[in-house]
Amino acid sequence: MLNETTDIQNPLSGGMSEGLSYPSARFSIAPMLDWTDRHCRYFHRILSKNALLYTEMVTTGAIIHGKGDFLQFNEEEHPVSLQLGGSNPVDLATCAKLAVERGYDEINLNVGCPSDRVQNGRFGACLMGEAELVAQCVSAMKDVVDIPVTVKTRIGIDDQDSYEFLVDFVRTVNEKSGCDNFTIHARKAWLSGLSPKENREIPPLDYPRVYQLKKDFPHLTMAINGGIKSLEEAEEHLKFMDGVMIGREAYQSPYMLAEVDNRLFGGNAPIIKRSDAVKAMFPYIEEQLSNGSYLNHISRHMLGMFQNMPGARQWRRYISENAHKPGSGIEVLEAALAKIPAELDV
Ligand SMILES: Cc1cc2nc3c(=O)[nH]c(=O)nc-3n(C[C@H](O)[C@H](O)[C@H](O)COP(=O)(O)O)c2cc1C
């Protein structure tokens, strides 16, 4: 559980530590559909012991009516937050209870996804226009669980993009539900006309607006998200915010995560080498393969391991050409590792 994972040395000297409800909120890896599945999260956990990991968004409909186990995760992933998509307070409360039974450390409500599919279900970013409903949803969950219930949102939607609109949203949700932990993606979403991908690129980032929000709600824990590409940038944001969430860059260049514990959580352990992080996956991969998983379902999350290094292309290509073949196992990764010149494996 989150409050017990405090093998962290004085992580919060300086910065905005007062607002933190728990330490891992200082750095998280964003929820990303199709990307941050349980294999991905296991891999990221090898690189950082402290980062808070988010699941992909899971809809209440999938959990309640779907076939299959949408709540599966590995014990090693803690601290891990389940991101829910939904807007029916009763269904959300049902899912929140199930999440606690399964051992999740946090529940996060998605108020940021702009896809059409999600809007048809009346959840995701369009909920920014329904602060009262969001408050009811959070309240319903908080009533039945005792882990943090948090909200991930944008700075606005469509023409509702004034600072006052954002303040109203946060104030209403906070005052009416007691939610005290928000992650703000520092751009607005257009609910029609842009694809989800474009909605992550075209609306401009507005970090000062998010800093201002934290200033105006000093008692709330607030993390900033959107376009953050390095730990240097993360450190800069932490001068103004309680937490930083990184999505695409962490996925595409996962080795950046190897320094998170030392730089952002005050650790001083030796930084794991890239090849050692890959090898640390082998026992997990073998176990998963023996349970019927396929190598490429796991190795696809590791393709960025040597990003921006000579050998990166050979690494990616060898895995892409071989991991999908029937019966593929860790020998594919061993052979791909052999393509990286030893002096570059640092
Ligand atoms: C492939 C992909 C899938 C995403 N899926 C979700 C999701 O399920 N829930 C969510 O709240 N945000 C989702 N996002 C948005 C990210 O969580 C994050 O807010 C966004 O990418 C901006 O952060 P970044 O610039 O660090 O990537 C997704 C982003 C990507 C790239």
The ligand as a Gaussian input file, in Angstrom:
#p B3LYP/6-31G(d) Opt

LIG

0 1
 C       -1.291000       5.974000     -26.579000
 C       -1.886000       6.886000     -25.538000
 C       -2.976000       6.453000     -24.813000
 C       -3.531000       7.280000     -23.813000
 N       -4.548000       6.790000     -23.038000
 C       -4.989000       7.516000     -21.972000
 C       -5.891000       6.951000     -21.028000
 O       -6.285000       5.781000     -21.108000
 N       -6.304000       7.754000     -20.002000
 C       -5.849000       9.045000     -19.848000
 O       -6.242000       9.734000     -18.889000
 N       -4.986000       9.575000     -20.719000
 C       -4.519000       8.834000     -21.744000
 N       -3.566000       9.361000     -22.575000
 C       -3.044000      10.707000     -22.306000
 C       -1.839000      10.626000     -21.371000
 O       -2.192000      10.079000     -20.120000
 C       -1.230000      12.034000     -21.160000
 O       -2.193000      12.844000     -20.518000
 C       -0.822000      12.690000     -22.472000
 O       -0.130000      11.790000     -23.316000
 C        0.051000      13.928000     -22.217000
 O        1.222000      13.574000     -21.520000
 P        2.641000      13.378000     -22.275000
 O        2.847000      14.587000     -23.120000
 O        3.650000      13.237000     -21.190000
 O        2.507000      12.146000     -23.123000
 C       -2.999000       8.558000     -23.575000
 C       -1.894000       8.982000     -24.319000
 C       -1.331000       8.162000     -25.279000
 C       -0.111000       8.633000     -26.040000

